[in-house]
């Protein structure tokens, strides 16, 4: 038991944030990120919603191409025939930003990026934990959204995002909304179909080499946990602006990549 406890503690973030010290020049969250506080029976969290018109190009092709995703081919990519009985509008794209990249019970998803099709446009909604105390409300909101969808689409979600969120639901004594939900993880078909002609199968590489979408000034993934800890210490939302944009691009790229792989 002691060895198990030590192993769990070793996965926790090495530097826990100190109490917040708000500086006079700190920029409030609402002035940097377009969003609002969302309350429910479990508390409150911050939510940012954006709509991308179908005609907007993401690299070589318009975002709206995703509405015509062939569900039979999507089912083949996922290895789950249940997806063939769904429509593209019933899917939920998901990507998280976390306090660590190794997973484990000490890792928290502080930003949960979601996306779905609505009337031909692509909606992205980002659920943000202004502090760790927002987690219960954030998970309750995520649970309500997941229950309105029939399948989920991620990039490496089977190995990381979904497992992490399941752990957070368990620790908050809530049922797992992802249980037995059809799941298309785009990482695996990307490796099989195009990985042989790329340096690697990272989403950023697929964006640039396959979709023709190149990010400028993007925050590296390894910097994101520290950005969140900086926010907790200083409450200056300037350190989060690039993180929200990075997450939103990830979600939109998955929507466009799904169409490309199905074709």
C-alpha positions in Angstrom: 0.0 0.0 0.0 2.8 2.4 0.8 4.4 1.7 -2.6 1.1 2.4 -4.4 0.7 5.7 -2.5 4.2 6.8 -3.3 3.6 6.0 -7.0 0.5 8.1 -7.0 2.2 11.0 -5.2 5.1 10.9 -7.7 2.7 11.6 -10.5 1.4 14.8 -8.9 2.7 18.1 -10.2 6.0 18.9 -8.7 5.3 22.5 -8.1 1.9 23.3 -6.5 0.7 26.8 -7.1 1.2 29.3 -4.4 -1.7 31.5 -3.2 -2.7 34.0 -5.9 -1.0 37.3 -5.8 -3.0 39.6 -8.1 -0.8 42.4 -9.5 -2.2 45.8 -10.4 -1.5 45.2 -14.1 -3.1 41.8 -14.2 -5.7 41.4 -17.0 -9.1 39.9 -15.8 -10.2 36.7 -17.6 -13.3 38.2 -19.1 -11.3 41.0 -20.8 -8.9 38.5 -22.5 -11.2 35.6 -23.3 -14.7 36.0 -24.7 -16.8 34.0 -22.3 -19.0 33.9 -19.2 -19.5 32.3 -15.8 -21.8 29.3 -16.0 -23.5 28.1 -12.8 -25.1 24.8 -11.9 -26.0 22.8 -8.8 -22.3 21.9 -8.3 -20.9 25.5 -8.4 -19.6 27.6 -11.3 -17.0 27.5 -14.0 -16.0 29.7 -17.0 -17.2 28.9 -20.5 -16.1 30.4 -23.8 -18.2 29.7 -27.0 -17.3 30.5 -30.6 -19.0 29.7 -33.9 -17.0 29.1 -37.1 -18.9 29.5 -40.3 -18.9 26.7 -42.8 -17.3 28.9 -45.4 -14.2 29.6 -43.3 -11.1 27.8 -44.6 -9.0 25.8 -42.2 -5.9 25.1 -44.4 -6.8 23.8 -47.8 -10.5 23.3 -47.3 -13.6 25.0 -45.7 -14.6 23.9 -42.2 -18.1 23.1 -43.5 -16.8 20.0 -45.4 -17.1 18.2 -42.1 -20.9 18.3 -42.2 -20.8 15.8 -45.1 -18.6 13.3 -43.2 -19.4 9.8 -44.5 -20.5 7.9 -41.4 -19.9 4.5 -43.0 -16.3 5.4 -43.5 -16.0 7.0 -40.1 -17.2 3.7 -38.6 -14.5 1.9 -40.6 -11.9 4.2 -39.3 -13.1 3.7 -35.7 -13.6 0.0 -36.0 -17.1 0.5 -34.5 -20.1 -0.1 -36.7 -22.4 1.8 -34.3 -21.0 5.1 -35.7 -22.4 4.2 -39.1 -25.9 4.6 -37.7 -25.2 8.2 -36.5 -25.0 11.5 -38.3 -22.0 13.9 -38.2 -24.2 16.3 -36.2 -24.5 13.8 -33.4 -20.7 13.6 -32.8 -18.7 15.4 -30.1 -15.1 16.5 -30.7 -13.0 16.7 -27.5 -9.6 17.8 -26.5 -8.2 18.7 -23.1 -5.4 20.9 -21.7 -4.0 19.5 -18.4 -1.8 20.3 -15.5 0.6 17.5 -16.6 1.3 15.3 -19.6 1.9 12.0 -17.8 -1.7 11.5 -16.5 -2.4 10.0 -13.1 -4.7 11.0 -10.3 -2.7 14.2 -9.7 -3.4 15.5 -13.2 -6.4 17.8 -13.8 -8.0 18.8 -17.1 -8.2 22.6 -16.5 -9.5 23.3 -20.0 -11.9 21.0 -21.9 -12.4 21.9 -25.5 -15.5 20.6 -27.2 -16.9 20.9 -30.8 -20.0 19.9 -32.7 -21.9 20.8 -35.9 -25.0 23.0 -35.6 -26.9 24.2 -38.6 -23.9 23.8 -40.9 -21.5 25.8 -38.6 -19.0 24.4 -36.3 -19.4 25.3 -32.6 -16.5 25.2 -30.2 -17.1 25.4 -26.4 -14.3 25.6 -23.9 -14.9 24.8 -20.3 -12.3 26.4 -18.0 -11.4 25.9 -14.4 -10.6 29.3 -12.9 -9.4 27.3 -9.9 -9.4 23.7 -8.8 -12.7 24.3 -7.0 -14.5 24.8 -10.3 -13.9 21.2 -11.3 -17.2 19.8 -10.0 -19.3 22.3 -11.9 -17.1 21.8 -15.0 -17.6 18.0 -14.9 -21.4 18.4 -14.4 -21.6 20.7 -17.5 -19.5 18.3 -19.5 -21.7 15.4 -18.4 -24.8 17.2 -19.6 -23.2 17.9 -23.0 -21.9 14.4 -23.5 -25.3 12.9 -22.9 -26.7 14.9 -25.9 -24.3 13.2 -28.3 -24.0 9.7 -29.7 -20.3 9.3 -30.4 -17.0 11.0 -29.6 -14.0 12.0 -31.7 -10.6 12.7 -30.3 -6.9 12.7 -31.2 -5.1 10.3 -28.9 -8.1 10.4 -26.6 -8.2 6.7 -26.0 -4.7 6.8 -24.4 -5.0 10.1 -22.6 -8.0 12.5 -22.6 -10.9 10.1 -22.0 -9.0 8.1 -19.4 -8.0 11.3 -17.6 -11.6 12.6 -17.6 -12.9 9.2 -16.3 -10.5 9.5 -13.4 -11.7 13.0 -12.6 -15.4 11.8 -12.7 -14.5 8.9 -10.3 -12.7 11.2 -7.9 -15.7 13.5 -7.9 -18.0 10.5 -7.2 -19.8 10.9 -10.5 -20.7 8.3 -13.1 -18.7 8.0 -16.3 -20.6 9.6 -19.2 -18.2 8.0 -21.7 -19.0 4.4 -20.7 -19.7 2.3 -23.8 -19.8 5.4 -26.0 -18.6 4.8 -29.6 -15.2 6.5 -30.0 -13.3 7.5 -33.1 -9.7 8.3 -32.1 -8.1 9.9 -35.2 -4.5 9.2 -34.2 -4.7 5.5 -35.2 -6.1 5.9 -38.7 -3.7 8.9 -39.2 -0.8 6.6 -38.5 -2.1 3.9 -40.8 -3.1 6.1 -43.8 -0.6 8.9 -43.9 2.0 8.3 -41.1 4.4 6.5 -43.5 5.0 9.8 -45.4 5.4 12.1 -42.5 8.1 12.8 -39.9 5.6 11.9 -37.2 1.8 11.6 -36.6 1.4 14.6 -34.2 -1.7 16.7 -34.8 0.4 19.8 -35.6 2.3 17.8 -38.2 -0.9 16.5 -39.8 -2.3 20.1 -39.8 0.7 21.5 -41.7 1.5 18.6 -44.1 -1.9 17.2 -44.8 -4.4 20.0 -44.1 -2.2 22.9 -45.1 -2.9 24.7 -41.9 0.1 26.3 -40.2 0.0 28.0 -36.8 2.0 31.1 -36.2 3.2 31.9 -32.7 1.5 28.8 -31.2 2.2 27.9 -27.6 4.1 24.6 -27.4 2.2 21.8 -25.6 4.9 21.3 -22.9 4.5 25.0 -21.8 0.7 24.8 -21.2 0.7 23.3 -17.7 3.1 26.0 -16.5 0.9 28.7 -18.1 -2.0 27.5 -16.0 0.1 27.5 -12.8 1.2 31.0 -13.7 -2.5 32.0 -14.0 -3.3 30.5 -10.6 -0.4 32.5 -9.0 -0.9 35.9 -10.7 -4.4 35.9 -12.1 -3.2 37.5 -15.3 -5.3 36.1 -18.1 -2.7 37.2 -20.6 -0.9 33.9 -20.1 -4.0 32.0 -21.1 -4.9 33.7 -24.4 -2.6 31.5 -26.5 -3.7 28.3 -24.6 -7.4 28.9 -25.4 -6.5 29.5 -29.1 -4.3 26.4 -29.2 -7.1 24.3 -27.8 -9.7 25.7 -30.2 -7.5 25.1 -33.2 -7.0 21.5 -32.0 -10.7 20.9 -32.0 -11.3 22.5 -35.4 -8.4 20.5 -36.9 -9.9 17.3 -35.7 -13.2 18.1 -37.5 -11.4 18.8 -40.8 -9.0 15.9 -40.4 -11.9 13.4 -39.9 -13.2 14.3 -43.4 -9.8 14.0 -45.0 -9.2 10.6 -43.5 -12.6 9.3 -44.5 -12.0 10.3 -48.1 
